[in-house]
Amino acid sequence: MAVVPVNTTVTVLPAQIRLRLNGTFIIPAMSATLRTSGGAPVAGQPVTFRANALTGPIPLGTAVTDASGVATLAPPRITVPPTAVTAATYTASFPGTPCYNPSSGTAPLTTVYFPPVP
């Protein structure tokens, strides 16, 4: 008998790109929550983050979901190229498995220039 994959959802919260004192840009942290369509957390799965810039998608990294289904990307801070400031949104994507259908979520990504962060 074939396994029918379970539908999933990825929920993301708004994030910020911040200007550093040295002139580079960082994202202090971003996270996404992976759950089944019934609301159960999905642990141990990869979620890939990308900024949706005018120049095209900018890969930010991949994190694995914890027991609560939360994948947090914060290696202490994510350094991004200057072109990332053109991104108004970012997307977190789960590629799916034989047991879980793929899903993704998009949230606002705001650039904050002042005050600069260390």
DSSP file (Angstrom, degrees, kcal/mol; ACC not computed):
  #  RESIDUE AA STRUCTURE BP1 BP2  ACC     N-H-->O    O-->H-N    N-H-->O    O-->H-N    TCO  KAPPA ALPHA  PHI   PSI    X-CA   Y-CA   Z-CA
    1    1 A M              0   0    0      0, 0.0     2,-0.1     0, 0.0     0, 0.0   0.000 360.0 360.0 360.0 134.1    0.0    0.0    0.0
    2    2 A A        -     0   0    0      1,-0.1     2,-0.4     0, 0.0     0, 0.0  -0.449 360.0-120.7 -77.3 145.1    1.4    3.4   -1.0
    3    3 A V        -     0   0    0     -2,-0.1    -1,-0.1    95,-0.0     0, 0.0  -0.719  20.2-142.4 -83.6 130.8    2.1    6.1    1.6
    4    4 A V        -     0   0    0     -2,-0.4    95,-0.0    95,-0.0    -1,-0.0  -0.854  23.9-122.5 -94.1 118.9    0.1    9.3    1.1
    5    5 A P        -     0   0    0      0, 0.0     2,-0.3     0, 0.0    95,-0.3  -0.279  21.9-121.0 -63.6 146.2    2.3   12.3    1.9
    6    6 A V  B     -a  100   0A   0     93,-3.1    95,-3.1     1,-0.1     2,-0.1  -0.681  26.4-115.1 -86.3 137.3    0.9   14.7    4.6
    7    7 A N        -     0   0    0     -2,-0.3    30,-2.2    93,-0.2    31,-0.3  -0.444  35.9-163.8 -69.8 146.5    0.5   18.3    3.6
    8    8 A T  E     -B   36   0B   0     94,-0.3     2,-0.3    28,-0.3    28,-0.2  -0.857  11.4-151.3-128.3 163.2    2.7   20.8    5.4
    9    9 A T  E     -B   35   0B   0     26,-2.7    26,-2.3    -2,-0.3     2,-0.5  -0.988   5.5-150.8-132.8 146.0    2.8   24.6    6.0
   10   10 A V  E     -B   34   0B   0     94,-0.4     2,-0.5    -2,-0.3    24,-0.2  -0.980  12.9-164.7-115.3 123.7    5.7   26.9    6.6
   11   11 A T  E     -B   33   0B   0     22,-2.5    22,-2.6    -2,-0.5     2,-0.3  -0.932   9.3-176.2-110.2 128.2    5.1   30.0    8.7
   12   12 A V  E     -B   32   0B   0     -2,-0.5    20,-0.2    20,-0.2    94,-0.1  -0.903  14.2-143.6-124.6 152.9    7.6   32.8    8.6
   13   13 A L        -     0   0    0     18,-0.9    18,-0.2    -2,-0.3    94,-0.1  -0.776  38.2 -84.1-109.7 156.3    7.8   36.1   10.5
   14   14 A P        -     0   0    0      0, 0.0     2,-0.3     0, 0.0    95,-0.2  -0.233  49.3-167.5 -56.4 148.1    9.1   39.5    9.2
   15   15 A A  E     -e  109   0C   0     93,-2.1    95,-2.3    15,-0.1     2,-0.4  -0.849  10.0-130.5-133.4 169.6   12.9   39.9    9.4
   16   16 A Q  E     -e  110   0C   0     13,-0.4     2,-0.5    -2,-0.3    13,-0.3  -0.951   4.0-146.3-126.8 143.7   15.3   42.8    9.0
   17   17 A I  E     -e  111   0C   0     93,-2.9    95,-3.3    -2,-0.4     2,-0.4  -0.937  30.6-160.8 -97.5 128.5   18.5   43.5    7.1
   18   18 A R  E     -eF 112  26C   0      8,-3.6     8,-2.5    -2,-0.5     2,-0.4  -0.901  16.1-126.9-117.0 142.3   20.7   45.8    9.3
   19   19 A L  E     - F   0  25C   0     93,-1.7    98,-2.4    -2,-0.4     6,-0.2  -0.707  27.5-143.7 -81.7 131.8   23.6   48.0    8.4
   20   20 A R  E >   -e  117   0C   0      4,-3.1     3,-1.9    -2,-0.4    -1,-0.0  -0.561  24.0-110.6 -92.6 161.8   26.7   47.3   10.4
   21   21 A L  T 3  S+     0   0    0     96,-2.2    -1,-0.1     1,-0.3    -2,-0.0   0.797 118.8  58.2 -59.0 -29.7   29.2   50.0   11.6
   22   22 A N  T 3  S-     0   0    0     95,-0.3    -1,-0.3     2,-0.1     3,-0.1   0.394 121.9-105.3 -85.0   4.8   31.8   48.5    9.2
   23   23 A G  S <  S+     0   0    0     -3,-1.9     2,-0.1     1,-0.3    -2,-0.1   0.388  82.9 118.3  90.9  -3.6   29.4   49.1    6.2
   24   24 A T        -     0   0    0     -5,-0.0    -4,-3.1    57,-0.0     2,-0.4  -0.447  59.9-122.4 -89.1 169.7   28.4   45.5    5.6
   25   25 A F  E     +FG  19  80C   0     55,-0.7    55,-2.3    -6,-0.2     2,-0.3  -0.902  29.2 176.9-115.6 142.8   24.8   44.2    5.9
   26   26 A I  E     -FG  18  79C   0     -8,-2.5    -8,-3.6    -2,-0.4    53,-0.2  -0.937  29.2-139.7-136.6 159.6   23.5   41.4    8.2
   27   27 A I  E     - G   0  78C   0     51,-2.3    51,-2.5    -2,-0.3   -10,-0.2  -0.982  18.9-151.9-114.5 113.9   20.3   39.7    9.1
   28   28 A P        -     0   0    0      0, 0.0     2,-0.3     0, 0.0    -1,-0.1   0.881  67.0 -34.4 -56.3 -41.0   20.5   39.2   12.9
   29   29 A A        -     0   0    0    -13,-0.3   -13,-0.4    48,-0.1     2,-0.3  -0.939  53.3-169.5-173.0 153.9   18.2   36.1   12.8
   30   30 A M  E     - C   0  73B   0     43,-1.6    43,-3.3    -2,-0.3     2,-0.3  -0.984  10.2-173.0-149.2 151.5   15.3   34.6   10.9
   31   31 A S  E     - C   0  72B   0     -2,-0.3   -18,-0.9    41,-0.2     2,-0.3  -0.962   9.5-163.1-144.3 161.0   13.1   31.6   11.6
   32   32 A A  E     -BC  12  71B   0     39,-2.1    39,-3.1    -2,-0.3     2,-0.5  -0.990  15.0-138.7-142.2 147.7   10.3   29.5   10.1
   33   33 A T  E     -BC  11  70B   0    -22,-2.6   -22,-2.5    -2,-0.3     2,-0.5  -0.941  12.0-158.1-112.9 126.5    7.9   27.0   11.6
   34   34 A L  E     +B   10   0B   0     35,-3.4     8,-2.2    -2,-0.5     2,-0.3  -0.904  23.4 160.7-105.8 123.2    7.1   23.7    9.8
   35   35 A R  E     -BD   9  41B   0    -26,-2.3   -26,-2.7    -2,-0.5     2,-0.1  -0.934  40.7-106.3-136.4 158.9    3.9   22.0   10.7
   36   36 A T  E >   -B    8   0B   0      4,-2.9     3,-2.2    -2,-0.3   -28,-0.3  -0.378  45.0-101.9 -73.1 165.3    1.5   19.5    9.2
   37   37 A S  T 3  S+     0   0    0    -30,-2.2   -29,-0.1     1,-0.3    -1,-0.1   0.739 126.7  58.7 -62.5 -19.8   -1.8   20.8    7.9
   38   38 A G  T 3  S-     0   0    0    -31,-0.3    -1,-0.3     2,-0.1   -30,-0.1   0.492 123.9-105.3 -85.6  -4.3   -3.2   19.5   11.1
   39   39 A G  S <  S+     0   0    0     -3,-2.2    -2,-0.1     1,-0.3   -31,-0.0   0.420  72.4 139.7  99.5  -0.9   -0.9   21.7   13.2
   40   40 A A        -     0   0    0      1,-0.1    -4,-2.9    -5,-0.0    -1,-0.3  -0.585  56.7-112.0 -78.0 137.3    1.6   19.1   14.4
   41   41 A P  B     -D   35   0B   0      0, 0.0     2,-0.6     0, 0.0    -6,-0.2  -0.368  20.9-142.4 -66.5 146.8    5.3   20.2   14.4
   42   42 A V        -     0   0    0     -8,-2.2     3,-0.4    26,-0.1    -8,-0.2  -0.943  23.5-163.7-112.9 110.1    7.6   18.5   11.9
   43   43 A A        +     0   0    0     -2,-0.6    23,-0.2     1,-0.2    24,-0.1  -0.560  58.6  24.5 -96.1 156.0   11.0   18.0   13.5
   44   44 A G  S    S+     0   0    0     21,-2.2    -1,-0.2     1,-0.2    22,-0.1   0.726  86.1 126.4  72.2  24.7   14.4   17.2   11.9
   45   45 A Q        -     0   0    0     -3,-0.4    20,-2.7    21,-0.2     2,-0.2  -0.887  59.6-112.8-118.0 147.4   13.7   18.6    8.5
   46   46 A P  E     -H   64   0D   0      0, 0.0     2,-0.4     0, 0.0    50,-0.3  -0.534  24.8-170.0 -79.9 141.3   15.7   21.1    6.4
   47   47 A V  E     -H   63   0D   0     16,-2.7    16,-2.3    -2,-0.2     2,-0.4  -0.999  10.8-151.0-127.8 127.4   14.3   24.6    5.7
   48   48 A T  E     -HI  62  93D   0     45,-2.7    45,-2.7    -2,-0.4     2,-0.4  -0.845   7.0-154.2-104.6 133.7   16.1   26.8    3.2
   49   49 A F  E     +HI  61  92D   0     12,-3.2    11,-2.6    -2,-0.4    12,-1.3  -0.843  16.3 171.4-107.8 140.2   16.0   30.6    3.4
   50   50 A R  E     -HI  59  91D   0     41,-2.0    41,-2.8    -2,-0.4     2,-0.4  -0.991  29.4-128.3-147.5 142.4   16.4   33.0    0.5
   51   51 A A  E     -HI  58  90D   0      7,-2.5     7,-2.6    -2,-0.3     2,-1.2  -0.708  20.4-136.2 -84.8 139.0   16.0   36.7    0.1
   52   52 A N  E     +HI  57  89D   0     37,-2.6    36,-0.8    -2,-0.4    37,-0.5  -0.666  38.1 174.4 -97.7  78.3   13.8   37.7   -2.9
   53   53 A A  E >   -H   56   0D   0     -2,-1.2     3,-1.4     3,-1.1    34,-0.2  -0.331  46.4-110.9 -83.8 164.0   16.0   40.6   -4.3
   54   54 A L  T 3  S+     0   0    0     29,-0.3    -1,-0.1     1,-0.3    30,-0.1   0.802 120.6  54.8 -62.4 -28.9   15.4   42.5   -7.5
   55   55 A T  T 3  S-     0   0    0      1,-0.3    -1,-0.3    28,-0.3    29,-0.1   0.488 127.4 -85.7 -83.0  -3.3   18.5   40.8   -8.9
   56   56 A G  E <  S-H   53   0D   0     -3,-1.4    -3,-1.1     2,-0.0    -1,-0.3  -0.611  70.5 -27.9 121.7 176.2   17.1   37.4   -8.2
   57   57 A P  E     -H   52   0D   0      0, 0.0    -5,-0.2     0, 0.0    33,-0.0  -0.367  51.5-154.8 -66.8 139.2   17.0   35.0   -5.2
   58   58 A I  E     -H   51   0D   0     -7,-2.6    -7,-2.5    -2,-0.1     2,-0.1  -0.959  17.0-130.9-115.0 113.0   19.9   35.3   -2.8
   59   59 A P  E     +H   50   0D   0      0, 0.0    -9,-0.2     0, 0.0     3,-0.1  -0.415  27.4 176.1 -63.9 133.7   20.6   32.1   -0.8
   60   60 A L  E     -     0   0D   0    -11,-2.6     2,-0.2     1,-0.4   -10,-0.2   0.672  48.8 -84.9-110.0 -27.5   20.9   32.8    2.9
   61   61 A G  E     -H   49   0D   0    -12,-1.3   -12,-3.2    17,-0.0     2,-0.4  -0.821  32.9 -93.4 145.0 176.4   21.3   29.3    4.4
   62   62 A T  E     -H   48   0D   0     -2,-0.2     2,-0.3   -14,-0.2   -14,-0.2  -0.979  29.3-175.1-129.0 140.1   19.5   26.2    5.6
   63   63 A A  E     -H   47   0D   0    -16,-2.3   -16,-2.7    -2,-0.4     2,-0.4  -0.945  22.9-123.5-132.0 154.6   18.5   25.2    9.1
   64   64 A V  E     -H   46   0D   0     -2,-0.3     8,-0.4   -18,-0.2     2,-0.1  -0.803  31.4-110.9-100.4 138.5   17.0   22.0   10.5
   65   65 A T        -     0   0    0    -20,-2.7   -21,-2.2    -2,-0.4     6,-0.2  -0.378  29.4-140.8 -68.8 144.2   13.7   22.1   12.4
   66   66 A D    >   -     0   0    0      4,-1.9     3,-2.2   -23,-0.2   -21,-0.2  -0.153  43.5 -74.0 -90.0-169.5   13.8   21.4   16.2
   67   67 A A  T 3  S+     0   0    0      1,-0.3   -24,-0.1   -24,-0.1    -2,-0.1   0.741 134.9  52.6 -61.9 -23.8   11.3   19.4   18.2
   68   68 A S  T 3  S-     0   0    0      2,-0.2    -1,-0.3   -26,-0.1   -26,-0.1   0.404 120.7-108.3 -90.8   1.7    8.8   22.3   17.9
   69   69 A G  S <  S+     0   0    0     -3,-2.2   -35,-3.4     1,-0.3     2,-0.5   0.613  74.5 138.8  83.0  12.5    9.2   22.4   14.1
   70   70 A V  E     -C   33   0B   0    -37,-0.2    -4,-1.9    -6,-0.1     2,-0.5  -0.808  36.3-165.3 -99.3 127.8   11.1   25.7   14.2
   71   71 A A  E     -C   32   0B   0    -39,-3.1   -39,-2.1    -2,-0.5     2,-0.5  -0.957  11.1-166.5-107.8 122.1   14.2   26.2   12.0
   72   72 A T  E     -C   31   0B   0     -2,-0.5     2,-0.7    -8,-0.4   -41,-0.2  -0.940  11.1-161.0-116.1 126.5   16.3   29.2   13.1
   73   73 A L  E     +C   30   0B   0    -43,-3.3   -43,-1.6    -2,-0.5     5,-0.2  -0.902  41.5 127.0-105.3 106.7   19.0   30.7   10.9
   74   74 A A        +     0   0    0     -2,-0.7    -1,-0.1   -45,-0.2   -45,-0.1  -0.348  25.5 176.5-158.5  66.5   21.3   32.7   13.1
   75   75 A P  S    S-     0   0    0      0, 0.0     2,-1.7     0, 0.0   -46,-0.0  -0.737  87.4 -67.6 -92.6  95.4   25.0   31.8   12.7
   76   76 A P  S    S-     0   0    0      0, 0.0     2,-0.3     0, 0.0    -3,-0.0  -0.513 118.7 -14.0 -29.5 -33.3   25.6   34.4   14.9
   77   77 A R  S    S-     0   0    0     -2,-1.7     2,-0.7   -48,-0.0    -3,-0.1  -0.983  72.5-118.2-147.2 150.3   24.4   36.8   12.3
   78   78 A I  E     -G   27   0C   0    -51,-2.5   -51,-2.3    -2,-0.3     2,-0.4  -0.801  24.1-147.5 -94.4 114.5   23.8   36.2    8.6
   79   79 A T  E     -G   26   0C   0     -2,-0.7   -53,-0.2   -53,-0.2    -2,-0.0  -0.660  20.8-171.1 -80.1 133.7   26.1   38.4    6.4
   80   80 A V  E     -G   25   0C   0    -55,-2.3   -55,-0.7    -2,-0.4   -20,-0.1  -0.906  25.0-104.4-126.0 153.1   24.4   39.3    3.1
   81   81 A P    >   -     0   0    0      0, 0.0     3,-2.1     0, 0.0     4,-0.3  -0.338  37.7-107.3 -70.5 158.0   25.6   41.0   -0.1
   82   82 A P  G >  S+     0   0    0      0, 0.0     3,-1.6     0, 0.0     4,-0.2   0.795 116.7  68.1 -56.8 -28.8   24.7   44.7   -0.7
   83   83 A T  G >  S+     0   0    0      1,-0.3     3,-1.6     2,-0.2   -29,-0.3   0.705  82.5  76.5 -65.1 -16.7   22.2   43.6   -3.4
   84   84 A A  G X  S+     0   0    0     -3,-2.1     3,-2.2     1,-0.3    -1,-0.3   0.754  75.7  75.0 -65.6 -22.6   20.1   42.0   -0.6
   85   85 A V  G <  S+     0   0    0     -3,-1.6    -1,-0.3     1,-0.3    26,-0.2   0.677  86.2  64.2 -66.1 -13.3   18.8   45.5    0.4
   86   86 A T  G <  S+     0   0    0     -3,-1.6     2,-0.5    -4,-0.2    -1,-0.3   0.528  80.2 104.9 -82.9  -5.0   16.6   45.4   -2.7
   87   87 A A    <   +     0   0    0     -3,-2.2   -34,-0.2   -34,-0.2     3,-0.1  -0.638  43.5 179.4 -80.5 125.7   14.7   42.4   -1.3
   88   88 A A  S    S+     0   0    0    -36,-0.8    21,-2.3    -2,-0.5     2,-0.3   0.586  71.9  21.7 -95.0 -14.8   11.3   43.3    0.1
   89   89 A T  E     -IJ  52 108D   0    -37,-0.5   -37,-2.6    19,-0.3     2,-0.3  -0.930  62.5-149.8-143.7 166.1   10.6   39.7    1.1
   90   90 A Y  E     -IJ  51 107D   0     17,-2.3    17,-2.2    -2,-0.3     2,-0.4  -0.962  13.3-144.4-135.0 158.3   12.2   36.4    2.0
   91   91 A T  E     -IJ  50 106D   0    -41,-2.8   -41,-2.0    -2,-0.3     2,-0.5  -0.965   3.9-159.2-125.9 138.3   11.1   32.9    1.5
   92   92 A A  E     -IJ  49 105D   0     13,-2.6    13,-2.2    -2,-0.4     2,-0.4  -0.978  20.8-167.7-113.7 127.0   11.6   29.8    3.6
   93   93 A S  E     -IJ  48 104D   0    -45,-2.7   -45,-2.7    -2,-0.5    11,-0.2  -0.942  19.8-158.8-125.1 137.4   11.1   26.5    1.8
   94   94 A F  E     - J   0 103D   0      9,-3.3     9,-1.6    -2,-0.4   -47,-0.1  -0.962  13.8-151.4-107.2 123.9   10.7   22.9    2.8
   95   95 A P        -     0   0    0      0, 0.0    -1,-0.1     0, 0.0   -48,-0.1   0.656  37.0-126.8 -74.5 -14.3   11.6   20.5    0.0
   96   96 A G        -     0   0    0      5,-0.3     5,-0.2   -50,-0.3    -3,-0.0  -0.092  16.5-134.0  90.7 164.9    9.4   17.7    1.1
   97   97 A T        -     0   0    0      3,-2.9     3,-0.0    -3,-0.1   -52,-0.0  -0.824  40.7 -85.8-141.9 177.5   10.0   14.0    1.8
   98   98 A P  S    S+     0   0    0      0, 0.0     3,-0.1     0, 0.0   -95,-0.0   0.792 132.5  39.9 -60.6 -24.2    8.2   10.8    0.8
   99   99 A C  S    S+     0   0    0      1,-0.2   -93,-3.1   -94,-0.1     2,-0.4   0.697 117.9  46.8 -96.3 -21.9    6.1   11.3    4.0
  100  100 A Y  B    S-a    6   0A   0    -95,-0.3    -3,-2.9   -64,-0.0   -93,-0.2  -0.975  76.5-128.5-128.5 134.2    5.6   15.1    3.8
  101  101 A N        -     0   0    0    -95,-3.1    -5,-0.3    -2,-0.4   -93,-0.1  -0.462  37.2-102.2 -73.6 150.1    4.6   17.4    0.9
  102  102 A P        +     0   0    0      0, 0.0   -94,-0.3     0, 0.0     2,-0.3  -0.296  46.7 168.6 -68.3 157.5    6.8   20.4    0.2
  103  103 A S  E     -J   94   0D   0     -9,-1.6    -9,-3.3   -96,-0.1     2,-0.3  -0.975  14.2-165.4-159.8 166.8    5.7   23.9    1.2
  104  104 A S  E     -J   93   0D   0     -2,-0.3   -94,-0.4   -11,-0.2     2,-0.3  -0.982   4.6-156.0-153.7 161.7    7.0   27.4    1.6
  105  105 A G  E     -J   92   0D   0    -13,-2.2   -13,-2.6    -2,-0.3     2,-0.4  -0.985   6.9-151.9-140.9 150.9    6.2   30.7    3.2
  106  106 A T  E     +J   91   0D   0     -2,-0.3   -15,-0.2   -15,-0.2   -94,-0.2  -0.962  15.7 173.4-127.1 142.1    7.1   34.3    2.5
  107  107 A A  E     -J   90   0D   0    -17,-2.2   -17,-2.3    -2,-0.4   -94,-0.1  -0.933  39.5 -79.1-141.3 163.4    7.4   37.3    4.8
  108  108 A P  E     -J   89   0D   0      0, 0.0   -93,-2.1     0, 0.0     2,-0.4  -0.316  33.0-161.0 -63.9 145.9    8.5   40.9    4.7
  109  109 A L  E     -e   15   0C   0    -21,-2.3     2,-0.4   -95,-0.2   -93,-0.2  -0.956  12.9-167.6-129.7 110.2   12.3   41.7    4.8
  110  110 A T  E     -e   16   0C   0    -95,-2.3   -93,-2.9    -2,-0.4     2,-0.5  -0.814  15.6-136.8-105.9 137.0   12.9   45.3    5.7
  111  111 A T  E     -e   17   0C   0     -2,-0.4     2,-0.5   -95,-0.2   -93,-0.2  -0.813  17.4-167.9 -92.4 128.5   16.3   47.1    5.5
  112  112 A V  E     +e   18   0C   0    -95,-3.3   -93,-1.7    -2,-0.5   -96,-0.0  -0.967  11.9 174.5-119.2 115.8   17.1   49.3    8.5
  113  113 A Y  E     +     0   0C   0     -2,-0.5    -1,-0.1     1,-0.2     4,-0.1   0.820  49.9  85.6 -89.1 -35.5   20.1   51.6    8.0
  114  114 A F  E    S+     0   0C   0      1,-0.2    -1,-0.2     2,-0.1     3,-0.0  -0.972  84.3  24.1-130.0 141.4   20.0   53.6   11.3
  115  115 A P  E    S-     0   0C   0      0, 0.0    -1,-0.2     0, 0.0   -96,-0.1   0.588  89.7-138.6 -76.4 147.0   21.1   53.1   13.9
  116  116 A P  E     -     0   0C   0      0, 0.0   -96,-0.2     0, 0.0    -3,-0.1  -0.320  15.5-131.7 -65.1 154.3   23.9   50.8   12.6
  117  117 A V  E      e   20   0C   0    -98,-2.4   -96,-2.2    -4,-0.1   -95,-0.3  -0.730 360.0 360.0-105.3 157.1   24.7   47.7   14.6
  118  118 A P              0   0    0      0, 0.0   -98,-0.1     0, 0.0    -1,-0.1   0.512 360.0 360.0 -64.4 360.0   28.1   46.5   15.7
